[in-house]
Amino acid sequence: MELPAKTSGKIEKQFVKKTSLFFVLVFFFSSLSLGQYIAKQENLVSRYKPGVGWFFSGAKPYEEGKLRKYDRLMIDITYDDWHGDRDYFTSPWNSIGFSVSWMNNIVLTKANTFSIGWGLGYSRFNNRSLLNIFHNDEEGFTQAVVIDPDDFPNEKRSFHANYIELPIEFRFRTKGYQHFKFMVGGKIGYQLSAIRRTTFFANQEGSGTKYTNKLSGFPDNNPLRYGVTARIGIRNYALFAAYYFSPIFQNEQSIQLTPLSVGLTISLF
């Protein structure tokens, strides 16, 4: 069924707005806690325990060497690709996705050189390849064909999926505020939605009414995504990579596509 782009994208836009509002509120209240902390720098080891995820340990204040925490709210801007029946890094450059992670940083050494991070995250996988993905309901599998852009110059295709995730990381860093860091870990996620979208115009000249065709409800859709992650960088910035082991579609007859992402991590605090 073909619907105008404005109408077909309404539900998706509402979902993105609600998700964005959630993380804005998390950042706002965490910022209030950070402001209180700065105002009481001289009393770090007191009974003072501000904010969610800051110094609070549950039973007693942290030791002085374990007070400072890093990499708790992280935003990943990624190039999203897949492997399997498609070669690595053959997707267009504008296959840009993102993820947001709210992490609890558990410091395990007095010098704060090793910690464990775990928490909750949201991820949006976005691939703009030339694959036309469609499902075979009778046989219960998903197929795909490669579209020549010269044959359809005014059509744009994308596949995107949204996930709620549980990440965990082992974090190694040097001493000091301006530290070098290396993190390795993994995450498992549950898929909220998966949509193949095609956008085109009413005529071949690329003008007139713009339409969007969306396809979802893949019969062999894999609701779970799991894989390994790594980050390497300095202080608030790091290179990021995620390699997943779970294919997007489960049926052996389906096109085999397994996601991977590389990009940049920005740690707000």
C-alpha positions as a printed Julia matrix, in Angstrom:
269×3 Matrix{Float64}:
  0.0     0.0     0.0
  1.39    3.37   -1.01
  0.83    6.3     1.3
  1.95    9.94    1.21
  5.29   10.36    2.97
  3.81   12.68    5.59
  1.12   10.18    6.62
  3.27    7.04    6.54
  5.99    8.6     8.68
  3.66    9.88   11.43
  3.93    6.84   13.72
  7.71    6.63   13.33
  8.15   10.35   14.1
  6.06   10.02   17.26
  8.23    7.12   18.42
 11.46    9.05   17.8
 10.06   12.14   19.61
  9.08   10.13   22.69
 12.46    8.37   22.81
 14.34   11.66   22.42
 12.27   13.26   25.19
 13.17   10.41   27.56
 16.91   10.88   27.1
 16.59   14.7    27.31
 14.94   14.32   30.72
 17.66   11.9    31.87
 20.36   14.36   30.8
 18.55   17.3    32.48
 18.24   15.71   35.91
 21.77   14.32   35.71
 23.03   17.83   34.91
 21.36   19.12   38.07
 23.28   16.55   40.07
 26.53   17.56   38.35
 25.95   21.2    39.27
 25.49   20.29   42.93
 28.7    18.29   42.83
 30.76   21.2    41.48
 29.42   23.43   44.23
 30.71   21.02   46.89
 34.12   20.04   45.52
 35.81   20.6    48.88
 33.62   18.03   50.61
 33.79   15.03   48.25
 34.27   12.38   50.95
 31.52   13.65   53.22
 28.07   12.2    53.69
 27.08   14.05   50.52
 25.64   11.61   47.94
 24.05   13.53   45.03
 22.16   12.39   41.98
 21.47    9.19   40.1
 24.67    7.4    39.08
 27.1     9.92   40.59
 28.76    9.1    43.94
 26.01    7.06   45.53
 27.14    3.54   46.41
 24.05    2.43   48.29
 25.46    1.93   51.8
 28.2     4.51   52.31
 30.14    7.22   50.44
 32.83    6.11   48.02
 36.47    6.28   48.98
 38.25    9.43   47.84
 40.11    7.68   45.01
 36.92    6.2    43.58
 34.8     9.34   43.49
 35.29   10.49   39.94
 33.36    8.57   37.31
 33.44    8.76   33.53
 31.57    7.54   30.47
 28.12    7.3    31.98
 26.04    8.99   29.27
 27.46    8.02   25.87
 26.24    8.83   22.38
 27.48    6.81   19.4
 27.24    8.21   15.86
 27.78    5.26   13.52
 28.12    4.11    9.95
 25.79    1.09    9.76
 26.63   -1.77    7.43
 26.07   -5.53    7.31
 27.93   -8.66    6.3
 26.91  -12.1     5.12
 25.43  -12.16    1.62
 26.76   -8.62    1.15
 30.41   -7.57    1.25
 31.76   -5.39    4.05
 31.49   -1.61    3.64
 29.49   -1.64    0.42
 26.59    0.38    1.85
 26.31    4.11    0.97
 28.22    6.58    3.15
 24.98    8.11    4.47
 23.92    4.92    6.25
 24.12    6.8     9.54
 22.64    5.45   12.77
 23.07    6.25   16.43
 22.83    4.78   19.9
 22.56    6.24   23.4
 23.71    4.42   26.55
 23.14    5.34   30.18
 25.85    3.45   32.11
 26.61    2.8    35.75
 30.4     3.0    36.22
 31.67    0.69   38.98
 35.24    1.69   39.93
 37.38   -1.26   41.05
 40.81    0.33   41.63
 41.83    3.21   43.88
 43.55    5.01   41.0
 40.41    4.63   38.87
 42.29    2.73   36.15
 39.84   -0.16   35.88
 36.07   -0.25   36.12
 33.0    -2.08   34.87
 30.21   -0.28   33.09
 26.71   -1.59   32.63
 23.34   -0.03   31.95
 20.52    0.55   29.49
 20.64    1.77   25.92
 18.68    2.57   22.78
 20.01    1.97   19.28
 18.77    2.84   15.78
 20.3     0.83   12.94
 19.96    2.66    9.62
 21.16    1.22    6.31
 20.54    2.93    2.97
 21.71    0.16    0.65
 20.3    -0.56   -2.8
 18.68   -3.79   -1.59
 14.97   -4.13   -2.18
 13.96   -6.35    0.75
 10.6    -8.14    0.69
  9.1   -11.15    2.41
  7.62  -14.38    1.14
  4.72  -15.01    3.49
  3.81  -18.38    2.02
  7.3   -19.84    2.49
  8.11  -17.82    5.63
 11.4   -16.26    4.56
 12.77  -12.88    3.41
 14.28  -12.15    0.02
 16.18   -9.24   -1.48
 17.29   -8.07   -4.91
 19.9    -5.46   -5.77
 18.43   -2.42   -7.52
 20.41   -0.6   -10.2
 20.21    3.13   -9.31
 20.3     4.02  -13.02
 17.01    2.19  -13.53
 15.29    4.01  -10.66
 17.14    7.34  -10.21
 14.31    8.96   -8.23
 13.84    6.18   -5.68
 15.57    5.95   -2.31
 15.61    2.82   -0.16
 16.52    2.19    3.45
 16.2    -0.44    6.14
 16.14    0.58    9.77
 15.54   -1.16   13.09
 15.18    0.1    16.66
 16.5    -1.73   19.72
 16.45   -1.53   23.5
 19.81   -2.83   24.75
 21.67   -4.04   27.83
 25.38   -3.16   27.42
 28.32   -4.17   29.63
 31.96   -3.06   29.32
 35.33   -3.68   30.93
 37.03   -0.3    31.07
 40.74    0.39   31.22
 42.13    3.92   31.48
 45.27    5.78   32.51
 45.39    8.02   35.57
 44.15   11.58   35.55
 41.38   13.66   34.08
 42.81   13.75   30.53
 43.17    9.99   30.33
 43.62    7.46   27.55
 40.97    4.73   27.6
 40.23    1.35   26.1
 36.93   -0.48   26.6
 35.8    -3.9    25.47
 32.48   -5.59   26.1
 29.23   -6.64   24.55
 25.53   -6.01   24.48
 22.26   -7.77   23.86
 19.23   -5.99   22.47
 15.55   -6.56   21.78
 14.13   -5.26   18.53
 11.22   -2.82   18.79
 10.62   -2.45   15.07
 12.14   -3.22   11.65
 11.03   -1.41    8.51
 12.09   -1.34    4.87
 11.19    2.01    3.33
 11.1     3.15   -0.29
 10.59    6.81   -1.2
  9.67    7.85   -4.74
  7.92   10.56   -6.75
  4.78   10.46   -8.85
  6.7    10.82  -12.12
 10.08    9.76  -13.44
 11.39   13.34  -13.51
 11.56   13.43   -9.72
  8.77   15.95   -9.26
  5.16   15.85   -8.19
  3.78   14.15   -5.1
  6.29   12.3    -2.94
  5.25    8.85   -1.75
  6.65    6.43    0.79
  6.11    2.69    0.78
  6.86    0.85    4.04
  7.17   -2.86    4.63
  7.34   -4.5     8.06
  6.19   -7.71    9.74
  8.92   -9.91    8.27
  7.94  -13.56    8.95
 11.41  -14.66   10.11
 12.46  -11.44   11.8
 15.05  -11.98   14.56
 13.93  -10.06   17.69
 17.32  -10.45   19.43
 20.62   -8.79   18.56
 23.87   -9.55   20.37
 27.53   -8.92   19.73
 30.81   -7.44   20.94
 31.83   -3.78   21.23
 35.1    -1.86   21.59
 36.09    1.76   22.17
 39.48    3.46   22.18
 40.09    7.15   22.74
 40.98   10.06   25.02
 38.75   11.52   27.76
 35.34   12.37   26.21
 35.94   10.98   22.7
 36.55    7.5    21.34
 36.41    5.44   18.18
 33.64    2.85   18.41
 32.98   -0.52   16.75
 30.21   -3.08   17.22
 30.25   -6.5    15.57
 27.1    -8.59   15.89
 26.66  -12.35   15.62
 22.88  -12.48   15.2
 21.46  -12.24   11.66
 18.55   -9.92   11.0
 16.49  -12.73    9.43
 16.46  -16.23   10.93
 15.32  -18.51    8.1
 18.23  -20.25    6.33
 16.56  -19.54    2.97
 16.44  -15.81    3.7
 19.08  -13.33    2.64
 21.78  -13.49    5.3
 22.48  -10.04    6.7
 24.25   -9.48   10.03
 24.73   -5.87   11.21
 27.95   -4.09   12.11
 28.63   -0.47   13.07
 31.69    1.76   13.3
 31.83    5.38   14.38
 32.54    7.93   17.08
 31.52    7.96   20.77
 30.95   11.19   22.66
 30.79   10.88   26.46
 28.89   13.79   27.96
 29.9    13.0    31.56
